[in-house]
């Protein structure tokens, strides 16, 4: 993975995009009707556990 150094507003926007992406994937696992989520990154498969 290439490393990039970002500062100020650009860094905040990049971090917010990452946090939003993670939150969108995880939010369906929360609550009484939570579901399992299948995440894929670089052809490696990860299965998250249901969070209550």
Phi and psi in radians as a Rosetta constraint file:
Dihedral C 1 N 2 CA 2 C 2 CIRCULARHARMONIC -1.242 0.35
Dihedral N 2 CA 2 C 2 N 3 CIRCULARHARMONIC 2.539 0.35
Dihedral C 2 N 3 CA 3 C 3 CIRCULARHARMONIC -1.787 0.35
Dihedral N 3 CA 3 C 3 N 4 CIRCULARHARMONIC 2.342 0.35
Dihedral C 3 N 4 CA 4 C 4 CIRCULARHARMONIC -2.204 0.35
Dihedral N 4 CA 4 C 4 N 5 CIRCULARHARMONIC 2.455 0.35
Dihedral C 4 N 5 CA 5 C 5 CIRCULARHARMONIC -1.914 0.35
Dihedral N 5 CA 5 C 5 N 6 CIRCULARHARMONIC 2.126 0.35
Dihedral C 5 N 6 CA 6 C 6 CIRCULARHARMONIC -2.129 0.35
Dihedral N 6 CA 6 C 6 N 7 CIRCULARHARMONIC 2.626 0.35
Dihedral C 6 N 7 CA 7 C 7 CIRCULARHARMONIC -2.239 0.35
Dihedral N 7 CA 7 C 7 N 8 CIRCULARHARMONIC 2.746 0.35
Dihedral C 7 N 8 CA 8 C 8 CIRCULARHARMONIC 0.970 0.35
Dihedral N 8 CA 8 C 8 N 9 CIRCULARHARMONIC -2.305 0.35
Dihedral C 8 N 9 CA 9 C 9 CIRCULARHARMONIC -1.088 0.35
Dihedral N 9 CA 9 C 9 N 10 CIRCULARHARMONIC -0.664 0.35
Dihedral C 9 N 10 CA 10 C 10 CIRCULARHARMONIC -1.081 0.35
Dihedral N 10 CA 10 C 10 N 11 CIRCULARHARMONIC -0.709 0.35
Dihedral C 10 N 11 CA 11 C 11 CIRCULARHARMONIC -1.146 0.35
Dihedral N 11 CA 11 C 11 N 12 CIRCULARHARMONIC -0.737 0.35
Dihedral C 11 N 12 CA 12 C 12 CIRCULARHARMONIC -1.091 0.35
Dihedral N 12 CA 12 C 12 N 13 CIRCULARHARMONIC -0.753 0.35
Dihedral C 12 N 13 CA 13 C 13 CIRCULARHARMONIC -1.108 0.35
Dihedral N 13 CA 13 C 13 N 14 CIRCULARHARMONIC -0.752 0.35
Dihedral C 13 N 14 CA 14 C 14 CIRCULARHARMONIC -1.111 0.35
Dihedral N 14 CA 14 C 14 N 15 CIRCULARHARMONIC -0.740 0.35
Dihedral C 14 N 15 CA 15 C 15 CIRCULARHARMONIC -1.153 0.35
Dihedral N 15 CA 15 C 15 N 16 CIRCULARHARMONIC -0.718 0.35
Dihedral C 15 N 16 CA 16 C 16 CIRCULARHARMONIC -1.100 0.35
Dihedral N 16 CA 16 C 16 N 17 CIRCULARHARMONIC -0.696 0.35
Dihedral C 16 N 17 CA 17 C 17 CIRCULARHARMONIC -1.058 0.35
Dihedral N 17 CA 17 C 17 N 18 CIRCULARHARMONIC -0.752 0.35
Dihedral C 17 N 18 CA 18 C 18 CIRCULARHARMONIC -1.143 0.35
Dihedral N 18 CA 18 C 18 N 19 CIRCULARHARMONIC -0.767 0.35
Dihedral C 18 N 19 CA 19 C 19 CIRCULARHARMONIC -1.135 0.35
Dihedral N 19 CA 19 C 19 N 20 CIRCULARHARMONIC -0.741 0.35
Dihedral C 19 N 20 CA 20 C 20 CIRCULARHARMONIC -1.095 0.35
Dihedral N 20 CA 20 C 20 N 21 CIRCULARHARMONIC -0.720 0.35
Dihedral C 20 N 21 CA 21 C 21 CIRCULARHARMONIC -1.076 0.35
Dihedral N 21 CA 21 C 21 N 22 CIRCULARHARMONIC -0.801 0.35
Dihedral C 21 N 22 CA 22 C 22 CIRCULARHARMONIC -1.143 0.35
Dihedral N 22 CA 22 C 22 N 23 CIRCULARHARMONIC -0.758 0.35
Dihedral C 22 N 23 CA 23 C 23 CIRCULARHARMONIC -1.081 0.35
Dihedral N 23 CA 23 C 23 N 24 CIRCULARHARMONIC -0.701 0.35
Dihedral C 23 N 24 CA 24 C 24 CIRCULARHARMONIC -1.128 0.35
Dihedral N 24 CA 24 C 24 N 25 CIRCULARHARMONIC -0.615 0.35
Dihedral C 24 N 25 CA 25 C 25 CIRCULARHARMONIC -1.280 0.35
Dihedral N 25 CA 25 C 25 N 26 CIRCULARHARMONIC -0.620 0.35
Dihedral C 25 N 26 CA 26 C 26 CIRCULARHARMONIC -1.528 0.35
Dihedral N 26 CA 26 C 26 N 27 CIRCULARHARMONIC -0.454 0.35
Dihedral C 26 N 27 CA 27 C 27 CIRCULARHARMONIC -1.057 0.35
Dihedral N 27 CA 27 C 27 N 28 CIRCULARHARMONIC -0.481 0.35
Dihedral C 27 N 28 CA 28 C 28 CIRCULARHARMONIC -1.291 0.35
Dihedral N 28 CA 28 C 28 N 29 CIRCULARHARMONIC -0.230 0.35
Dihedral C 28 N 29 CA 29 C 29 CIRCULARHARMONIC -1.517 0.35
Dihedral N 29 CA 29 C 29 N 30 CIRCULARHARMONIC -0.127 0.35
Dihedral C 29 N 30 CA 30 C 30 CIRCULARHARMONIC -1.641 0.35
Dihedral N 30 CA 30 C 30 N 31 CIRCULARHARMONIC 2.677 0.35
Dihedral C 30 N 31 CA 31 C 31 CIRCULARHARMONIC 1.639 0.35
Dihedral N 31 CA 31 C 31 N 32 CIRCULARHARMONIC 3.092 0.35
Dihedral C 31 N 32 CA 32 C 32 CIRCULARHARMONIC -1.178 0.35
Dihedral N 32 CA 32 C 32 N 33 CIRCULARHARMONIC -0.419 0.35
Dihedral C 32 N 33 CA 33 C 33 CIRCULARHARMONIC -1.883 0.35
Dihedral N 33 CA 33 C 33 N 34 CIRCULARHARMONIC 0.523 0.35
Dihedral C 33 N 34 CA 34 C 34 CIRCULARHARMONIC -1.031 0.35
Dihedral N 34 CA 34 C 34 N 35 CIRCULARHARMONIC 2.544 0.35
Dihedral C 34 N 35 CA 35 C 35 CIRCULARHARMONIC -2.109 0.35
Dihedral N 35 CA 35 C 35 N 36 CIRCULARHARMONIC 2.807 0.35
Dihedral C 35 N 36 CA 36 C 36 CIRCULARHARMONIC -1.341 0.35
Dihedral N 36 CA 36 C 36 N 37 CIRCULARHARMONIC 2.673 0.35
Dihedral C 36 N 37 CA 37 C 37 CIRCULARHARMONIC -2.201 0.35
Dihedral N 37 CA 37 C 37 N 38 CIRCULARHARMONIC 2.418 0.35
Dihedral C 37 N 38 CA 38 C 38 CIRCULARHARMONIC -1.848 0.35
Dihedral N 38 CA 38 C 38 N 39 CIRCULARHARMONIC 2.061 0.35
Dihedral C 38 N 39 CA 39 C 39 CIRCULARHARMONIC -1.913 0.35
Dihedral N 39 CA 39 C 39 N 40 CIRCULARHARMONIC 2.447 0.35
Dihedral C 39 N 40 CA 40 C 40 CIRCULARHARMONIC -2.226 0.35
Dihedral N 40 CA 40 C 40 N 41 CIRCULARHARMONIC 2.325 0.35
Dihedral C 40 N 41 CA 41 C 41 CIRCULARHARMONIC -2.551 0.35
Dihedral N 41 CA 41 C 41 N 42 CIRCULARHARMONIC 2.138 0.35
Dihedral C 41 N 42 CA 42 C 42 CIRCULARHARMONIC 0.945 0.35
Dihedral N 42 CA 42 C 42 N 43 CIRCULARHARMONIC 0.744 0.35
Dihedral C 42 N 43 CA 43 C 43 CIRCULARHARMONIC 1.106 0.35
Dihedral N 43 CA 43 C 43 N 44 CIRCULARHARMONIC 0.246 0.35
Dihedral C 43 N 44 CA 44 C 44 CIRCULARHARMONIC -1.855 0.35
Dihedral N 44 CA 44 C 44 N 45 CIRCULARHARMONIC 2.261 0.35
Dihedral C 44 N 45 CA 45 C 45 CIRCULARHARMONIC -1.686 0.35
Dihedral N 45 CA 45 C 45 N 46 CIRCULARHARMONIC 2.374 0.35
Dihedral C 45 N 46 CA 46 C 46 CIRCULARHARMONIC -2.269 0.35
Dihedral N 46 CA 46 C 46 N 47 CIRCULARHARMONIC 2.415 0.35
Dihedral C 46 N 47 CA 47 C 47 CIRCULARHARMONIC -2.029 0.35
Dihedral N 47 CA 47 C 47 N 48 CIRCULARHARMONIC 2.086 0.35
Dihedral C 47 N 48 CA 48 C 48 CIRCULARHARMONIC -1.411 0.35
Dihedral N 48 CA 48 C 48 N 49 CIRCULARHARMONIC 2.627 0.35
Dihedral C 48 N 49 CA 49 C 49 CIRCULARHARMONIC -1.439 0.35
Dihedral N 49 CA 49 C 49 N 50 CIRCULARHARMONIC 2.616 0.35
Dihedral C 49 N 50 CA 50 C 50 CIRCULARHARMONIC -1.174 0.35
Dihedral N 50 CA 50 C 50 N 51 CIRCULARHARMONIC 2.242 0.35
Dihedral C 50 N 51 CA 51 C 51 CIRCULARHARMONIC -1.769 0.35
Dihedral N 51 CA 51 C 51 N 52 CIRCULARHARMONIC 2.360 0.35
